[in-house]
Amino acid sequence: MEAVRHGIFRCSTAKDSVKPLHPPTAATSYDAAGACGDAVGVSYDAAGASHDAMARHALYCACAPKRHAGPDVVLAPSSRVAGSGAASMELQKFERDNSQSCLLASPVPELCRAEPCCLGIDEAGRGPVLGPMVYGICYCPISRKKDLEDLKVADSKTLSEPERERLFGMLDGAPDFIGWALHILSPNVISTSMQQRAKYNLNALSHDTAIGLVQHALDSGVQVTEVFVDTVGPADKYQEKLKKLFPGIEVTVKPKADSLFPVVSAASICAKVARDRVVKNWKFLEDLGEVDVDYGSGYPNDPKTKGWLAKYLDPVFGYPQFVRFSWSTAQSILESKAAPVLWGDDEEDSGKSSSHSLLSYFSASKESSKPRSHRFFSERHLEPLVDL
């Protein structure tokens, strides 16, 4: 298939195309700043085989029904009742637009504003090919560390789903001394970040998300003096980076921190509960009919996950936003099972020389005889398929 058609225009590709952070409609394009404009057709950064999955996915979104594009981060405060044990994580903000990331936070206990606090950071869903990655923090006064330990929190990976739900209810039901915050990273944001022109890899995204959550706690008035983090990449370099960013705070970065420090275990539980709930209640933007929600674990080596990926592969558009199309698992399935697509390359990518001889500047150019397209269309790499 030489090109994918939208209306009477062809979507071509180029290195200057921009990533689609908001799900576009068939009459949507994006300028160099990522702003949304009304036009027929969409241009995307899909040059080369490594961007094939992203381009297919972007076109899939272009054919989907229009949806309100909210801000990249939404603060959704939670209401909590002391001792109730009720898990009051309000995910409606994210569920209304799961193409964007979302920040959720509990109210800050007054004790955490008045006393030095320890804060733990952990994530859930870094490896799966399906669904979001969730970063969580949990914090409490250093004077109440023993009370947190008495809740018997543990690494979320060692707990069953009912145990995690019960423990999150206990954490959320102690608003007098425990607070938490979550950053839900949409699979759409993860994929477009990793496949955009200026690469933004998963480690960098993870670091920035963790840093943002610590800063959120500080900005909210939490007196953070100790931070404990499960490492991403080399622990010593990550620790040095955090110490430079947060001078005056004692930072500890260790592998398996979620099994060593109760405050990190608590953060791990918050993050895992949020991811489980989001995956279970995922609302598909795309028109897939009745969706089989038996995804399995979401990890690439899970037979159920592999079966789901095979079942919901569109031969032209690839996968819905629920799938991280930047993962090699998704890309390899597209390459082997989907319809082959020939993406037009830039002149320099096709092996043709972009240099000109001196004499060429004094002779009439063949291209100059062609009617020039309006700048609006040329910047978006759109060209007519038929003459009107």
C-alpha positions in Angstrom: 0.0 0.0 0.0 1.7 3.1 -1.2 -0.2 5.6 1.0 -3.1 5.9 3.4 -5.8 8.2 2.2 -7.8 10.7 4.2 -10.4 12.4 2.1 -8.6 13.6 -1.0 -5.2 14.1 0.6 -2.3 11.7 1.2 -0.6 11.6 4.5 3.2 11.6 3.7 6.0 11.5 6.3 9.0 13.5 7.0 11.5 14.2 9.8 9.8 17.4 10.7 6.4 15.8 11.3 5.1 16.1 14.8 3.9 13.6 17.3 0.1 13.4 18.0 -0.3 13.8 21.8 -4.0 14.3 21.6 -6.2 11.8 19.6 -7.0 13.6 16.4 -10.0 13.4 14.2 -10.0 12.8 10.5 -10.0 16.6 10.1 -7.2 17.4 12.4 -3.5 18.3 11.9 -0.8 19.5 14.2 1.7 22.3 13.8 5.3 22.4 14.9 4.3 23.3 18.4 1.9 20.4 18.7 -1.1 22.7 18.5 -4.3 21.3 17.0 -5.6 22.9 13.8 -8.5 22.3 11.4 -7.5 20.7 8.2 -8.0 17.5 6.2 -5.4 14.9 6.9 -2.8 14.4 9.5 1.0 14.3 9.3 3.1 12.1 11.6 6.7 11.3 12.3 6.7 7.8 10.7 9.8 7.8 8.5 11.6 4.5 8.6 10.6 1.0 9.8 11.1 1.8 13.5 8.3 4.4 13.2 5.9 2.1 11.3 3.9 1.2 14.5 3.6 4.8 15.6 2.3 6.0 12.2 -0.3 3.2 12.0 -1.4 4.0 15.5 -1.7 7.7 14.7 -3.8 7.0 11.7 -5.9 4.7 13.8 -6.6 7.6 16.2 -7.4 9.8 13.2 -10.3 7.6 12.3 -11.6 7.4 15.8 -14.6 9.5 17.1 -13.6 13.0 18.3 -13.0 13.2 22.0 -12.2 16.2 24.3 -8.5 16.6 24.7 -7.8 17.5 28.2 -4.6 18.8 29.8 -1.6 16.5 30.0 -1.8 16.4 33.8 -5.0 16.7 35.8 -5.0 17.1 39.6 -7.9 15.1 41.1 -8.0 15.4 44.9 -9.4 12.6 46.9 -11.8 12.8 49.8 -10.9 10.5 52.7 -12.6 9.5 55.9 -10.4 8.6 58.9 -10.6 4.9 59.9 -13.1 4.1 57.2 -10.8 1.8 55.2 -12.5 3.0 52.1 -10.2 3.2 49.1 -11.2 6.6 47.6 -8.9 6.7 44.6 -10.9 8.8 42.1 -9.9 7.7 38.6 -12.8 9.3 36.7 -10.5 12.2 35.4 -8.2 9.7 33.7 -11.0 7.5 32.5 -12.6 10.4 30.7 -9.5 10.9 28.6 -7.0 8.0 28.9 -4.9 9.3 26.0 -3.4 11.8 28.4 -1.5 11.4 31.7 -3.1 12.3 35.0 -2.0 13.2 38.5 -4.0 12.0 41.5 -3.3 13.0 45.0 -4.7 12.6 48.5 -5.2 15.6 50.8 -2.0 16.4 52.7 -2.2 15.5 56.4 -1.6 18.5 58.7 1.0 16.5 60.5 3.0 16.1 57.3 3.1 19.9 56.9 4.4 20.4 60.5 6.9 17.5 60.9 9.8 16.1 58.9 8.6 13.4 56.6 10.0 10.3 54.8 8.7 9.7 51.2 8.9 6.5 49.1 8.7 6.2 45.3 7.9 3.2 43.2 6.2 2.3 39.9 3.8 -0.3 38.5 3.6 -1.4 34.9 7.0 -0.6 33.5 7.3 -3.7 31.5 3.9 -4.6 30.1 3.0 -3.9 26.5 -0.6 -3.1 27.6 -1.9 -0.3 29.6 -0.3 2.6 31.5 2.7 2.9 33.8 1.9 4.3 37.2 4.3 6.1 39.5 3.3 6.5 43.1 4.6 8.2 46.2 3.6 7.7 49.8 4.8 9.8 52.7 4.4 10.1 56.5 6.1 11.8 59.4 9.4 10.2 60.4 7.9 10.1 64.0 5.2 7.8 62.7 7.3 5.3 60.7 6.5 2.6 63.3 2.8 3.1 62.7 3.3 2.6 59.0 5.3 -0.6 59.6 2.5 -1.8 61.8 0.2 -1.8 58.8 2.3 -4.7 57.4 2.8 -3.2 54.0 5.0 -5.2 51.6 6.2 -5.2 48.0 3.0 -5.2 45.9 4.4 -7.9 43.6 4.3 -10.4 46.6 0.7 -9.6 47.4 -2.6 -10.8 45.8 -5.0 -8.3 44.4 -7.4 -8.5 47.4 -4.4 -8.0 49.8 -3.3 -4.9 47.8 -6.8 -3.5 47.9 -7.1 -4.1 51.6 -3.8 -2.5 52.3 -4.5 0.5 50.1 -7.8 0.9 52.0 -5.8 1.0 55.3 -3.3 3.5 53.8 -6.0 5.8 52.5 -8.0 5.3 55.7 -5.2 6.9 57.8 -5.5 10.6 56.6 -4.1 11.9 59.9 -0.5 10.9 59.1 -0.3 9.2 55.6 -0.5 10.9 52.2 0.0 9.6 48.7 0.1 10.8 45.1 0.0 9.0 41.7 1.1 9.9 38.2 -0.7 7.7 35.6 1.3 7.7 32.4 -1.0 6.9 29.4 0.3 4.2 27.0 -0.3 6.8 24.3 2.1 9.3 26.0 4.7 6.6 26.6 4.7 5.5 23.0 4.7 8.9 21.4 7.5 10.0 23.8 9.7 7.0 22.9 9.1 7.4 19.2 9.2 11.1 18.7 12.0 12.7 16.7 13.9 13.8 19.9 14.0 10.4 21.7 12.6 10.4 25.2 13.3 6.9 26.5 11.6 5.1 29.3 14.3 5.7 31.9 14.3 9.4 31.3 10.5 9.4 31.4 10.6 7.4 34.7 13.2 9.8 36.3 11.2 12.9 35.3 8.0 11.4 36.6 9.5 10.5 40.0 11.2 13.9 40.3 7.8 15.6 39.4 6.1 13.7 42.2 8.7 14.7 44.8 8.3 18.3 43.7 4.6 18.0 43.9 4.8 16.8 47.5 7.1 19.7 48.3 4.9 22.2 46.6 1.9 20.9 48.5 3.7 21.7 51.8 5.0 18.2 52.8 8.1 18.6 54.9 10.1 16.0 53.0 13.5 15.3 54.5 14.1 11.7 53.5 13.4 10.1 50.1 13.6 6.4 49.3 13.5 5.2 45.7 13.6 1.9 43.8 16.3 2.3 41.3 15.8 2.9 37.5 19.2 2.4 35.8 22.5 2.7 37.9 21.5 3.4 41.5 24.6 5.6 42.2 24.0 7.9 39.2 20.3 8.2 39.9 20.9 9.0 43.6 23.5 11.7 42.7 21.0 13.2 40.2 18.2 13.4 42.9 20.6 14.8 45.5 21.6 17.6 43.1 17.9 18.4 42.4 16.8 18.3 46.0 19.7 19.6 48.2 19.0 19.2 51.9 17.0 16.0 51.4 18.6 12.7 52.3 18.1 10.5 49.2 18.5 6.7 49.2 18.3 4.8 45.9 18.5 1.0 46.1 17.5 -2.0 44.1 14.5 -3.8 45.6 13.7 -0.7 47.7 10.0 -1.8 47.7 11.0 -4.8 49.8 13.5 -2.9 52.1 11.6 0.2 53.1 7.9 0.2 54.2 7.3 3.7 52.8 8.4 2.4 49.3 6.3 -0.7 49.8 3.3 1.6 50.5 4.0 3.6 47.3 4.3 0.3 45.4 0.8 -0.7 46.6 -0.7 2.6 45.7 0.7 2.5 42.2 -0.2 -1.2 41.6 -3.8 -0.7 42.8 -4.2 2.3 40.5 -2.9 0.4 37.4 -5.0 -2.7 38.1 -8.1 -0.5 38.4 -7.3 1.5 35.2 -6.6 -1.7 33.2 -9.8 -3.4 34.4 -12.0 -0.4 33.6 -10.2 0.8 30.4 -12.5 2.6 28.0 -11.5 2.1 24.4 -11.5 5.2 22.2 -11.6 3.0 19.1 -14.7 1.3 17.8 -13.8 -2.3 18.6 -17.3 -3.6 19.5 -17.5 -5.9 22.5 -13.9 -6.1 23.7 -12.5 -9.2 25.3 -11.0 -7.9 28.6 -9.1 -11.1 29.4 -5.7 -9.5 28.6 -3.7 -11.7 30.9 -0.9 -9.9 32.8 -0.1 -7.5 29.9 3.5 -8.7 29.8 4.9 -9.6 26.3 5.6 -13.3 27.2 2.1 -14.0 28.6 0.2 -16.3 26.2 -3.1 -14.5 27.0 -1.5 -11.2 26.2 -0.1 -12.5 22.9 -3.5 -13.9 22.0 -5.1 -10.6 22.7 -2.6 -8.7 20.6 -3.2 -11.1 17.7 -7.0 -10.8 18.0 -7.1 -7.0 18.0 -4.5 -6.3 15.4 -5.9 -4.2 12.6 -4.0 -5.0 9.4 -3.7 -1.3 8.4 -4.0 0.8 11.5 -2.3 -1.6 14.0 -3.4 -1.3 17.6 -5.7 0.8 19.8 -4.2 3.2 22.3 -4.3 0.6 25.1 -1.2 -1.0 23.4 2.2 0.5 23.8 3.0 0.5 20.1 6.6 1.5 20.8 7.3 -1.9 22.4 9.3 -4.3 20.2 6.6 -7.0 20.7 3.9 -4.8 19.0 6.3 -3.7 16.3 7.4 -7.3 15.4 3.7 -8.4 15.1 3.0 -5.5 12.9 6.0 -6.3 10.7 5.0 -10.0 10.3 1.2 -9.9 10.4 0.0 -6.4 9.2 -0.4 -5.2 5.6 2.9 -3.9 4.3 3.0 -0.1 4.1 5.6 1.9 2.1 6.2 5.1 3.8 7.6 7.9 1.6 11.2 8.8 2.7 12.8 12.2 2.5 15.2 12.7 -0.4 18.3 12.2 1.8 16.9 8.9 3.2 16.4 7.5 -0.3 20.0 7.8 -1.3 19.6 10.7 -3.6 22.0 13.6 -3.2 20.5 16.8 -1.9 23.5 18.9 -3.0 23.3 21.1 -6.1 25.9 22.0 -8.7 26.9 25.7 -9.1 25.3 25.8 -12.6 22.0 24.6 -11.3 21.4 28.0 -9.6 21.6 29.7 -13.0 19.3 27.4 -14.9 15.5 27.0 -14.7 14.5 24.3 -12.3 12.1 21.6 -13.4 10.4 21.8 -10.0 9.8 25.6 -10.4 7.5 24.9 -13.3 5.1 23.0 -11.1 2.4 25.0 -9.3 3.5 25.4 -5.7 1.3 24.1 -2.9 0.1 26.5 -0.2 2.4 26.7 2.8 -0.3 25.2 5.0 -0.2 21.9 3.1 3.5 21.8 2.4 4.3 22.2 6.1 2.0 19.3 6.9 3.4 17.2 4.0 -0.1 16.9 2.4 -0.5 16.6 -1.3 -3.7 16.1 -3.5 -4.4 12.6 -4.7 -6.9 13.9 -7.4 -7.2 17.1 -9.3 -10.5 19.0 -8.7 
